[in-house]
Amino acid sequence: MVERSPSGATPARSSSSALGRPVATSHGAIERAAFRLFATHGFAGTTLDMIAAEVGVGRRTLFRYYRSKNDIPWGRFDRTLAGFRDTLAALPEDLPVHEAVHRAVLSFNDFPDGAEPGHRERMRLILMTPELQAHSVLRYAEWRAVIAAFVARRHGVGPHDLLPEVVSQVSLALALAAYELWLRHPDADLRGLLDDAMIGLRAHLTGNSPAGG
């Protein structure tokens, strides 16, 4: 549901930007530093000052990358949403809506081999940290809005009409159910769980069971 987790050591500072100005840090460096602190002190016990000190930058620099501590676990979510939107737009027009959303959700949650341990840590933090729940509602709404806009365009209705709202809400519920099961079972295959879960969208929209036509 979010950008893939960073891995590897945190570089202290990059040498320069394309314009010759020294680059203090990066999104990935901030995330790695923050997750180290979250693991040690908990999310609530970690402050922005602590993260800034861990990265080796000031608070003002930190705010150029992330608007708040709550945004850090979500990574560069705006960028991944843009990719999600592009994936939906590129799908064939004759593909049924439920199949298009199904494929796009799988693509959105696809990540390289080796990224799973960090992604699991990230999703556990997002789904199981009480202090993040209100912020997560806002992020989920942004994700749903991408699906609603796609469904609205395909059906010639408004994005806040009933069908787009239903498809986006059901899609989110199915994806979150798959993620929660994945977190409870370390050996489970996330893509398989998401695939099985999203089949339920067809059943919801067409009235057919997954085995039906």
N, C-alpha and C positions, 0 to 999 in steps of 0.2 A: 503493500500500500504506500510505501514511501521510497525515497531514493535509497539505493543500496548502501550498506554500511561501509564506512572507510576501514581500511586495514593497514597494518604496517606501522612503522615508527613515525612519530611526529617530527617533521623538520622544524628546526628552530626558526629559520627565516629563509624565504626565497631571495635570490640575489637582486632581481630587478623586474619591473613590469615592462610591457611592450613600449612604453613611453620613456623608459629610463628611470622612473621613480622606483625606489626600493619597495618591494612588496612585503608587508609586515608578516602576513600569515595567509591562510587559505581556509575555505569552508571545511575541507577535510581535516586540516590540522586542528581546527577548533572542535570539531566533532570528536576526534580521537581523544583530545585532552579532556573534553567534557565527560565522555563515557568512562574514562579512567577514574575521574572524580566521582561520578555517579556510583560506580562499583564500590568505591571506598567509603563514601560519605552518604550515599543515598541521594535521590534527586532533590528532596526537600532540603537536605543538609549542604548542598552545593550552591554556592553563590556565584554571581557573575564575576565578582572580584577574584574568586578562587580560579575560575576558568581563565580569566585574562592573565593571571599570574602564571598559571600552568603553561599557557601558550607563549607567554613572554611579550604580551602587548598590553596596551591600556584599554580601559572600558570603552573609550570613544572608538577605538579601532574595532573592538568586538562588535559594537553596534552597527558598524558598516556592513557586517556580514550577516548578523542575526539581530532581529528587532527585540528579542527577549530570550530568556532561558528556555521558555516553553517551545520556541521554534527550533532549537538545536536538535532534539531527537528526530524531528521530521526531515532533517537534511534540506536539500534544495528542492522543496516540494513543488514550488511554482514551475520549475523546469521540468519535473517529471509529469506534472499535469499537462504542460504543453505537448509533451510527447504522447500522452494518452489521447489528447484531442486530435493530434495528427494521425495516430493509428486508426481511430474511428473514421476520420475523414477519408482515409485511403482505402477503406474496405469497399468491395463491390456494392453498387447501389441495389442490386437484386438479392443481396444476402439478407435473410430475415433479420429483423432487429434483434431478436433474442440471440441469434447466432453471432451477429456482429459484436454485440456487447460481451458475449461469452469470450470470443477470441481476443478482444481488446483487453479484457480484464486479465486473461492469462499472459498476454504480452506485457502488460503493465507490471505484473508481478514476477516476470522472468529476470533472473540475475545470474551472473557468471558462476562457474564452479569455484568453490572456495569462499564465496561470499556468505554462505548460509549461516555460519556461527555468529557473525556480526549482525546479520539481518535478524536472526532470532533474538539476539540481545536487544536490538532496537525495538522490535515489535513487542517484546515482553514489557519493556519500559513504557511504551505508548499505551498498551492495553491494560496494564496492571498498576499504573501509578495514579493514585487518586488525584494528586495535584495537577495532572495533565488532562483530566477528563473534559473539563470545560473547554480547554483550548482544542482538544481533539474534535469536539463537536463542530467547531468552525472549519477545521481541515476536512472533515468528512463531508460537510456541506459543499465545499469547493469541489471535491471529487464527484459528488453526486450531480453537481451542476453541469459537469462535462458530459455525463451520460444523458441528463435531461435535455440539454441543448441538442445533442445528436438525435435523440428520439423525436424531439419536437420538429426538427428539420425533416426527418424522414416521413413524418406523418402530417406535416403541414399544420401543426398546432403550436400553441405557445409553450415555452419551457416550463411554465408553472401550471399548465393544464394537468388533468388527472393522470393520463397515461405516462407522460414523461416523469412525473413525480413518483408514480408507482414503480416504474422500471428502475429508476435510480435508487429508490429506497430499498427495493427487494435486492438489487445487485449488491448494495453495501452490506445488507444483512447476511447474504450468502457468503460474501468474501470474508467478513469478520468471523462468521461461524467456522469457516475453514481455518483461518488463522488461529483462533482460540484452540481448536482441536490440535493443530500442529504444535502449538506451544505446550500442550499437555502431553504430547507423545513425541519425544525426541527423535525416534526413528521414522516418523511419518514423512511422506513425500508431500511437500507443500503444493507443487503443481498438480499432483494427482487429486489432492483434497479440493483445490480450487476448481479443477475440471469437474469433479463429481458434484460439487456444490452448485456451480453455475448451470448445470443441466436443469436444476430446479427452476431457472428463469423461464425456460421453454414451457415447463409444466404450468407455471403460474400464468403465462400469457396466452397459451393455446388451450389450456384445459386438458392437455394430454400428459400422461405419466411419462417419465423418462424412457420407458420402453415402448411408448406409443408412437403413432405416426405424426 
